[in-house]
Amino acid sequence: MSELMTATPDTARSLLDAAYSGLGLADGDLLEATKSPTSASGSAWVEKGEWLALGQQVGAERIFFVENNPVIVFAEQGAEVPEHWLRLFNRVWCMARPQLLFLARDGELSVYNLTKMPAREQDDESRQERLLGTVESAAKVQETLRDFRRDRIESGRLFEDERFGYDNRADRALIRDLRKVRKGLLDSKLKIEYAHALIGRSIFIRYLEDRKVLVAAYFQSIAKENDRDDWAKLLQRIPPDAFLPEDERPVYPRVLADKDFTYALFERLAKDFNGDIFPISQEERDAVTADHLKQLQVFLLGRADDSLFFFAYRFNIIPIELILNQA
């Protein structure tokens, strides 16, 4: 009778522990993701603290470092949320530096390639494109995932494989995508200074949104102050940005559907934050058309071109200093 019973699958906890020990990672620079120093991370906090706090924010359990660079992120996947791999993959991808994601759930440990582009769909094809290996038993971790041993990670031999690259890393991809947006606006006969102003303000607004500095009520207050019921209704109209989970859909792209609303927002931001950051001239307002704003909206929703990753960027995760260093 007992022989016919299905064996209990190994837990996510046991699979991760097997990876830490069986691949030799526990003997290297493996630290708990935490927002504040611990006894284990205290001496390394100056060099790695921001990464460890960011790791906790995206849902990581631990991070493996090589020369202070985060290379592997370890996390657990909730079995009750099948699409969780995609959301976690995209969030960790936004950290820009890590190259591997070890994602465990009861009965399975999967290794994902973070140098691939972010995922739009949660189907099996998307998963397989990013999957480097998988194992279902803690006893088999050491053998099945031997390519991911500590010595191969620290020496860099693993990443000499053609499966890895850097062009689609979040910070590099963002700079590339911003250049495409600028080219699109310039091709639409918009002066370069106005294109830069629109793009700069848009990234600033998305940064504030993702960091919860700007919330829906802020946009609604602008509509109310201007006594514009049509603007308030516009905020309730969700553009076709199905790539984003409902709780992560930004409000700003909806505002871009109306030029007057867009510039009312710009003026309010200039007043509330710093009017010298992105000054607004009458010449710019006259030059920018609804078509320019529509084009910007399409870019920000990630619908303009499958090679654009705006649907995946989370500005509360992408390290800003990495973006600036690539500019």
N, C-alpha and C positions, 0 to 999 in steps of 0.2 A: 504493500500500500504506500509506504513512504517513498519507494522508488518512483512511483507514478506522480508524486507531488512535484509541482514546479518549484525549483530552487528560488529562494529569496534573492533578488538582485542586490549587488553591492550598492551601498549608499553613496551619494555624491561625496560625503565626507571621506569615506574610505578610499574612493578613487583619487581624490585630490591628495590625500596623505600618501598614497602609493606613488603618485607622480613626484611629490616632493622628495621622498626617500629613494625610490627606485631609479630615478633619473639623476640623482646626485645634487639636486637643486637646493636641498636643505643645507648642504655644506657650503653653498655659495652665498651671494648677497640677496637673500630672500627675506622680504620684510612684510609685515602686516600693513594693509591699507588702513590708515587711520587719520583723523583730522587733527590729532594732537600727539605730541611725543609720548612714547611709551618706554619702558625699560629696555625693550629690544631695539627700538629705533632711535633712542635719544642721541647717541653719539653721531648718527648719520643724518639727523634731522636737518641740519643746515643745508646739506647738499641734496637731500631727497624729500624733505618734508612736503614741499608743494606737490610733488608727484604722488606721495602717499595719501595726502588729503584729496587730491583729484581722483585717485583710484577709489577711495571710499565713496566719493560722490557718484561715480558711474556704476557702482555695485560690485567692485572688486573685493576679493578676500585678501589676496597677497599679490605682491609684485616682485619679480626677479630682475635685479639690476646687473649691468655690466659696465664698470667704470662710471658709475652714477647715472647711467642711462637706463630708463625703464624698457626692458626688452620683452618680458612675458607678463601678461595679466592673467590671474586665476580668479574664477568666479563660479558660483553655483547658479544653475538655471532652475526656475520653478517648474516642476512637472505639470502643474495645472495651467500653464500658459505656453502652449506650443510655439507661438511666434516669438517667445522671449529671446531666442537666439539672435534674431534679426535686430531687435531693439538694443540688446546688449552689445552686439557686434558693432553697430553704428555708433553707439555712445563711446565705446572704447576706441574705435577708429578715430574719433574726434580728438583723442589725446595726442595724436600725431606721431609720437615716438615709438610706442610698443609695436612689435612685429608679430607677436603670437598671442592668441587668446586660448587658454585652456578653460573650457566650459563644461562643468560637471552637472549631471542630474542622476537620480537613482538609476543604476543600470547602464550608464553610458558616460564616458569622458571623451569629449571631442576637442580637437586642436584646429583652430582657425587661423588663416593667413590674413593678418591685418594690413599687409601691403597691397591687398586687392582693394578695388573701389568699394564704397559703401553699398549695401544691398537695398534695392527698391522693393523686392518681393520676398515673401517668406516661403516660396515654393521650394521643392526639393532641388531643382536645378540651381537656384541661387545658392542654396546651402552647399551643394557639392562643389560649386566653383570656388568656394572659399575654404572648404574642408581639406585639411592636410592629413588627418588621421583620426581614428576613433577606436575605442576599446571598451568592452563591456564588463570586464572582470579586473579587479584590483591585482589579482595574481598575474595577469598578463600585461600589465602596464609596462614593466621594465623591458620586456621583449618586443611588444608591438610598437611601442613609442621610442625605441632605442635611438632613432634619428635625432631626438630632442634631448639627448643627454647634456649634462652641464658642460662637458669639455667641448662639445661641438657648438654649443651656444656661445661660450666665452671666447673661443678661438675665432668665431665668425665663419667657420667652415660650413655650417648649415645654410647661412644666408648667401653663399656663393651659388646656390642652386638657382636655376633660371626661373623658378616659381616666385622668387622674391624680387622686389624692386622698390623704388622710392618715389616714382613719379605721381602715384596716387595717394601719397601720404597727405593727411588733412591740411597741413599748413601749406605745402606746395600746391596742392590742388586748389585751395582757396585763392591763392595769388593768381594761378592760371585762369580760374573761372572769372575773377574780377577783371582780368584783361579782356576776356571774351565779352563781358558785359560792356566794358568801355568801348570796345570796337563796334559792338552793335549800336550803341548810342551815337558814336561818331559817324558811322555809316548812315545813320538817320539824319545827318546834317546838323547835329547838335554840337555847339562849340565845346572844345575840350575842357575848358574851365567849368562849364555847366555840367558836363558829364561827370567830372571828378566830384563836384559838389553833391550831385544826386547820389552817386555811389557812396561817398564818404558818409553822408547823413544816413543812408540806408543801413550801412554796416553798423553805425553807431546805434541806430534805433533797434536793430535786431540784437545787438549786444545787450542793450538795456532790457529788452523783452525777455531774452533767455535768462538773464540774471534777476528777473522779477522786479526790476526797478520800474519798468513800465508794465502795467497790467491793464486789463480790459477797461477798467473804470477810468483810467487816464484818457483813453481815446473817447470814451463815452462822454466825459466831461467837456471835451472840446466841442462835440456835437451839441451838447446842451447849452454851453455858453453862447454859441452862435445861433441858437434857436433853429437848428436844422434837423427836423425829423427824418429827412431823407438820408442824412449822414448816419443817424442812429440805426436806421433800417439797414444801411449798407454794412454796418458792423456785424449784423446778424446773418449776412449772406456769406456763406462759406464757399470760397473758390474751389475748383476741382484740384485740391492738393491731397489726394487720397494716399500719397506716399507717407504722409505724416500721421501718427496716431492722433486721435481727437484731442487728447490732453496736451499735445505739443504743437498744435497748429498756431502759428503767429497771427496776430491781428493786423499788423502793419500792411501786409500785401492787400488787404481789403480796402484800406484807406486810399491806396494808389489808384483805385478805380474812379476817383473823383479828384480833379486837379485842385479845386478850391479847398477841399478837405485836406489834401496833402500839404498845401502851403500853410493852412491854418495850424496843422500839426508842426510843421517846421518852425513857424513863428513862436508857437508855444514852447517848443524845446529850446529855442534860442533864448527865450526869456527865463525859463526855469533852470537851465544849465549854464550855458555860457554863450552869449551872443557872438563872441569872437571866433568860436570854433568853426562854424559853417555859416558865415554871413549870407543873407539873402538880399539880392538886388532886384529892382524892378525889371532890369534888362533880362535877368535869368527867368523871372516869372513869365515874361513875354515870349521868351525863346522856347521854353519847355512846353510841349504839347501833351494832350491826353494820350496820343500814340506813344510818346516817349515813356510816359508813366506806365502804360499798359505793357510795353516791352520790358520795363524793369520788374513789373509784377510777375510776368511770366518767368523771367530769370529766377527771381527769388523763390518761386514755387517749384523750381526744378523741372518745368515742363517745356522749356525752350529747346532743349537738346539733351539727349540721353547721356552725353559726356559731361554734363554739368551736375555738380553734386550739391546744389543749394538746398535740396530737400533734406539733406543729412547733416548739414553744419549745425552744431550747437555751440553758440558763442559763450555759454557758461562753462564749456568744457575745453574747447580749443585754447591752448596756452597763448595768450595775446603776445607775449614776447617772441614766441616762435613765428607768429605771423609778421611781426615787425622786422624780424631778422631776415625774412624771405622777401620783404618788399624791395 
